[in-house]
Amino acid sequence: MDFYGNLLTPHALSTLKMYLDEDMSLMEIAQEQGVSRQAVHELILRSERQLNEYEEKLGLLERFRRMKAALNLCESRLESARQALDEAEEALKQIKED
């Protein structure tokens, strides 16, 4: 929902948040909204389908995941390079002392 939630109607977004984030049951949502449990269920299914279609077409979530993985790899390699540099500096220091 973080990427495409705002593309839903305010009502659909609110309903999904109640269901997913607040862990409310379909019946609890239905009572709060004054509609049937079935209406809530259908809205949630439609909304999830719509979010999946947005991801299929736009691919923002997948792109974000790939970028995050690449960033993590870069950070890991940078840390390894820093450690290697520290070791090389220490070795050079010892050579100079000898």
C-alpha positions, 0 to 999 in steps of 0.5 A, a space after each residue: 500500500 505504501 507505493 500505490 495506496 494513494 491511487 485508491 479511493 479514500 474509502 478503499 484506502 481507509 478500509 484496507 488500512 482497517 483490515 491490514 494495519 489495524 487488524 480489524 475483522 470484516 464484520 468489525 469494519 462492516 459495522 463501523 461503516 454501516 455496510 454488509 460484511 460481503 460489501 467490505 470483503 468485495 471492496 478489499 478484494 477489488 482494492 488488492 486486485 487494483 494494487 496488484 495491477 498497478 504493480 504489474 504495470 508500473 513495477 515500483 515495488 519490485 524496482 525498490 526491492 532491487 535498488 535496496 538489495 543493490 544498496 545493501 550489497 554496496 554497503 557490504 562491499 564498502 565495509 569490506 573495503 574499509 576493513 581491508 584498507 585498515 589492515 593494509 594501513 596497519 601492515 604498512 605501519 608495522 613495516 615502517 616501524 621495523 
